[in-house]
Amino acid sequence: MNDFHFNKNFKIFTTLFVLLTLILSFVTYQKYQSLEFYFRLICIPSLMVLYFVTSEQKNKLYLFSLACATVSNVFFLSNESMFLKYGLIAFLIYRIITLIIVIKKSQKLTLFSVAIGSIFFLFPLLYFIVLIEDSVGQSFFVGLINIVLVSFLGGMALTNYLLENNFKHISLLTSTLLYTFLVLIFVIQKFYVFIQVLDPMGIIVLMAAHYFFCVYLLLAEKQKDSNQ
Protein backbone atom coordinates (compact mmCIF):
# COMPACT_ATOMS: atom_id res chain seq x y z
CA MET A 1 0.00 0.00 0.00
CA ASN A 2 2.81 2.41 0.81
CA ASP A 3 4.01 2.23 -2.80
CA PHE A 4 1.27 4.62 -3.86
CA HIS A 5 -0.69 5.63 -0.76
CA PHE A 6 1.71 8.46 -0.04
CA ASN A 7 2.26 9.26 -3.69
CA LYS A 8 1.44 12.92 -4.28
CA ASN A 9 -0.66 12.29 -7.40
CA PHE A 10 -2.65 9.57 -5.65
CA LYS A 11 -3.48 11.84 -2.72
CA ILE A 12 -4.37 14.80 -4.94
CA PHE A 13 -6.74 12.87 -7.20
CA THR A 14 -8.23 10.91 -4.32
CA THR A 15 -9.09 14.25 -2.71
CA LEU A 16 -10.54 15.49 -6.01
CA PHE A 17 -12.62 12.34 -6.45
CA VAL A 18 -13.99 12.54 -2.90
CA LEU A 19 -14.78 16.23 -3.36
CA LEU A 20 -16.62 15.62 -6.65
CA THR A 21 -18.54 12.74 -5.07
CA LEU A 22 -19.67 14.92 -2.17
CA ILE A 23 -20.70 17.73 -4.52
CA LEU A 24 -22.60 15.28 -6.71
CA SER A 25 -24.41 13.84 -3.70
CA PHE A 26 -25.31 17.38 -2.57
CA VAL A 27 -26.69 18.54 -5.93
CA THR A 28 -28.56 15.24 -6.21
CA TYR A 29 -30.20 15.79 -2.84
CA GLN A 30 -31.05 19.38 -3.76
CA LYS A 31 -32.38 18.23 -7.16
CA TYR A 32 -30.19 20.56 -9.23
CA GLN A 33 -30.70 18.36 -12.27
CA SER A 34 -28.49 20.22 -14.73
CA LEU A 35 -25.59 20.27 -12.26
CA GLU A 36 -26.21 16.63 -11.40
CA PHE A 37 -25.91 15.67 -15.07
CA TYR A 38 -22.54 17.41 -15.45
CA PHE A 39 -21.11 16.06 -12.21
CA ARG A 40 -22.20 12.54 -13.17
CA LEU A 41 -20.24 13.06 -16.38
CA ILE A 42 -17.00 14.02 -14.63
CA CYS A 43 -17.05 12.08 -11.34
CA ILE A 44 -16.01 8.64 -12.61
CA PRO A 45 -13.62 10.13 -15.23
CA SER A 46 -11.79 11.75 -12.30
CA LEU A 47 -11.26 8.22 -10.97
CA MET A 48 -9.93 7.27 -14.41
CA VAL A 49 -7.37 10.06 -14.08
CA LEU A 50 -6.46 8.89 -10.56
CA TYR A 51 -5.82 5.38 -11.87
CA PHE A 52 -3.96 6.61 -14.94
CA VAL A 53 -1.51 8.82 -13.04
CA THR A 54 -0.94 6.21 -10.32
CA SER A 55 -0.73 2.94 -12.23
CA GLU A 56 2.45 1.90 -14.00
CA GLN A 57 0.60 -0.70 -16.11
CA LYS A 58 -2.40 1.41 -17.20
CA ASN A 59 -4.91 -1.34 -17.93
CA LYS A 60 -6.79 -0.04 -20.98
CA LEU A 61 -9.59 -2.55 -20.46
CA TYR A 62 -10.24 -1.16 -16.99
CA LEU A 63 -10.25 2.41 -18.31
CA PHE A 64 -12.82 1.37 -20.92
CA SER A 65 -14.93 -0.24 -18.20
CA LEU A 66 -14.96 3.05 -16.29
CA ALA A 67 -16.13 4.81 -19.45
CA CYS A 68 -19.04 2.33 -19.58
CA ALA A 69 -19.73 3.01 -15.89
CA THR A 70 -19.91 6.73 -16.68
CA VAL A 71 -22.47 6.09 -19.42
CA SER A 72 -24.46 3.90 -17.04
CA ASN A 73 -24.31 6.55 -14.32
CA VAL A 74 -25.80 9.15 -16.68
CA PHE A 75 -28.55 6.88 -18.07
CA PHE A 76 -29.70 6.01 -14.55
CA LEU A 77 -30.76 9.64 -14.15
CA SER A 78 -33.84 8.82 -16.21
CA ASN A 79 -36.90 6.88 -15.10
CA GLU A 80 -37.66 5.88 -18.70
CA SER A 81 -37.49 2.10 -19.18
CA MET A 82 -35.46 2.47 -22.39
CA PHE A 83 -32.72 4.52 -20.70
CA LEU A 84 -32.81 2.21 -17.70
CA LYS A 85 -32.16 -0.70 -20.05
CA TYR A 86 -29.24 1.10 -21.71
CA GLY A 87 -27.84 1.95 -18.30
CA LEU A 88 -28.05 -1.68 -17.20
CA ILE A 89 -26.33 -2.82 -20.41
CA ALA A 90 -23.51 -0.31 -19.93
CA PHE A 91 -23.10 -1.42 -16.32
CA LEU A 92 -23.17 -5.06 -17.47
CA ILE A 93 -20.19 -4.35 -19.74
CA TYR A 94 -18.40 -2.73 -16.79
CA ARG A 95 -19.17 -5.73 -14.59
CA ILE A 96 -17.95 -8.28 -17.17
CA ILE A 97 -14.67 -6.42 -17.58
CA THR A 98 -14.09 -6.16 -13.83
CA LEU A 99 -14.79 -9.88 -13.49
CA ILE A 100 -12.20 -10.64 -16.17
CA ILE A 101 -9.69 -8.45 -14.33
CA VAL A 102 -10.29 -10.18 -10.99
CA ILE A 103 -10.08 -13.64 -12.57
CA LYS A 104 -6.74 -12.76 -14.13
CA LYS A 105 -5.45 -11.43 -10.80
CA SER A 106 -6.66 -14.44 -8.78
CA GLN A 107 -4.38 -17.47 -9.01
CA LYS A 108 -5.52 -19.55 -6.02
CA LEU A 109 -9.27 -19.81 -6.63
CA THR A 110 -11.23 -22.95 -7.45
CA LEU A 111 -14.65 -23.00 -9.09
CA PHE A 112 -16.13 -24.86 -6.11
CA SER A 113 -14.93 -22.32 -3.53
CA VAL A 114 -16.15 -19.39 -5.65
CA ALA A 115 -19.56 -21.06 -6.15
CA ILE A 116 -19.96 -21.56 -2.40
CA GLY A 117 -18.96 -17.96 -1.72
CA SER A 118 -21.35 -16.68 -4.40
CA ILE A 119 -24.35 -18.19 -2.62
CA PHE A 120 -24.11 -15.59 0.16
CA PHE A 121 -24.60 -12.85 -2.44
CA LEU A 122 -26.84 -14.59 -4.98
CA PHE A 123 -29.92 -15.45 -2.93
CA PRO A 124 -30.61 -12.01 -1.38
CA LEU A 125 -29.90 -10.27 -4.70
CA LEU A 126 -32.15 -12.68 -6.60
CA TYR A 127 -34.88 -12.00 -4.07
CA PHE A 128 -34.71 -8.27 -4.77
CA ILE A 129 -34.64 -8.63 -8.56
CA VAL A 130 -37.58 -11.08 -8.59
CA LEU A 131 -39.63 -8.64 -6.53
CA ILE A 132 -39.36 -6.02 -9.28
CA GLU A 133 -39.72 -8.36 -12.27
CA ASP A 134 -42.99 -6.82 -13.43
CA SER A 135 -41.69 -3.27 -13.02
CA VAL A 136 -38.47 -3.55 -15.03
CA GLY A 137 -40.07 -5.28 -18.01
CA GLN A 138 -37.58 -5.97 -20.79
CA SER A 139 -34.68 -4.88 -18.55
CA PHE A 140 -35.30 -7.82 -16.22
CA PHE A 141 -33.03 -10.23 -18.10
CA VAL A 142 -30.16 -7.73 -18.23
CA GLY A 143 -30.66 -6.99 -14.54
CA LEU A 144 -30.67 -10.71 -13.75
CA ILE A 145 -27.34 -11.21 -15.54
CA ASN A 146 -25.91 -8.27 -13.57
CA ILE A 147 -27.06 -9.89 -10.33
CA VAL A 148 -25.44 -13.21 -11.22
CA LEU A 149 -22.15 -11.51 -12.16
CA VAL A 150 -22.11 -9.40 -8.98
CA SER A 151 -22.70 -12.58 -6.98
CA PHE A 152 -19.86 -14.34 -8.78
CA LEU A 153 -17.59 -11.38 -8.08
CA GLY A 154 -18.69 -11.52 -4.46
CA GLY A 155 -17.78 -15.22 -4.33
CA MET A 156 -14.31 -14.49 -5.68
CA ALA A 157 -13.82 -11.54 -3.32
CA LEU A 158 -14.89 -13.55 -0.28
CA THR A 159 -12.75 -16.55 -1.21
CA ASN A 160 -9.72 -14.35 -1.91
CA TYR A 161 -10.16 -12.65 1.45
CA LEU A 162 -10.39 -15.97 3.32
CA LEU A 163 -7.32 -17.33 1.54
CA GLU A 164 -5.22 -14.20 1.92
CA ASN A 165 -6.31 -11.56 4.41
CA ASN A 166 -4.64 -8.36 3.22
CA PHE A 167 -5.68 -4.85 2.24
CA LYS A 168 -5.88 -5.75 -1.45
CA HIS A 169 -8.59 -8.36 -0.85
CA ILE A 170 -10.27 -6.26 1.83
CA SER A 171 -10.62 -3.53 -0.82
CA LEU A 172 -12.18 -5.96 -3.31
CA LEU A 173 -14.57 -7.39 -0.73
CA THR A 174 -15.55 -3.90 0.44
CA SER A 175 -16.25 -2.87 -3.16
CA THR A 176 -18.44 -5.92 -3.74
CA LEU A 177 -20.41 -5.43 -0.52
CA LEU A 178 -21.05 -1.82 -1.50
CA TYR A 179 -22.30 -2.90 -4.93
CA THR A 180 -24.62 -5.37 -3.21
CA PHE A 181 -25.97 -2.64 -0.93
CA LEU A 182 -26.42 -0.44 -4.01
CA VAL A 183 -28.84 -2.98 -5.51
CA LEU A 184 -31.06 -2.62 -2.45
CA ILE A 185 -31.02 1.19 -2.72
CA PHE A 186 -31.75 1.02 -6.46
CA VAL A 187 -34.72 -1.32 -5.99
CA ILE A 188 -36.25 0.81 -3.22
CA GLN A 189 -35.86 4.08 -5.12
CA LYS A 190 -36.95 2.96 -8.57
CA PHE A 191 -39.75 0.54 -7.79
CA TYR A 192 -41.06 0.92 -4.22
CA VAL A 193 -40.98 4.21 -2.37
CA PHE A 194 -38.92 7.30 -3.10
CA ILE A 195 -36.85 8.37 -0.10
CA GLN A 196 -34.95 11.53 -0.95
CA VAL A 197 -31.95 10.86 1.26
CA LEU A 198 -31.32 7.52 -0.47
CA ASP A 199 -30.39 9.26 -3.73
CA PRO A 200 -27.25 10.99 -2.39
CA MET A 201 -26.52 7.93 -0.28
CA GLY A 202 -26.63 5.80 -3.42
CA ILE A 203 -24.16 8.16 -5.12
CA ILE A 204 -21.71 7.87 -2.22
CA VAL A 205 -22.06 4.07 -2.08
CA LEU A 206 -21.55 3.73 -5.85
CA MET A 207 -18.49 5.98 -5.97
CA ALA A 208 -16.98 4.30 -2.91
CA ALA A 209 -17.46 0.91 -4.61
CA HIS A 210 -15.67 2.18 -7.72
CA TYR A 211 -12.88 3.67 -5.61
CA PHE A 212 -12.20 0.51 -3.60
CA PHE A 213 -12.09 -1.57 -6.77
CA CYS A 214 -9.56 0.88 -8.21
CA VAL A 215 -7.46 0.53 -5.04
CA TYR A 216 -7.69 -3.27 -5.37
CA LEU A 217 -6.42 -3.13 -8.94
CA LEU A 218 -3.56 -0.77 -8.07
CA LEU A 219 -2.48 -3.07 -5.23
CA ALA A 220 -2.75 -6.14 -7.45
CA GLU A 221 -0.56 -4.45 -10.07
CA LYS A 222 2.01 -3.46 -7.45
CA GLN A 223 2.08 -6.99 -6.08
CA LYS A 224 2.64 -8.40 -9.56
CA ASP A 225 5.51 -5.96 -10.17
CA SER A 226 7.17 -6.87 -6.87
CA ASN A 227 6.94 -10.60 -7.66
CA GLN A 228 8.66 -10.21 -11.02
Disulfide bonds with the S-S distance in Angstrom:
none
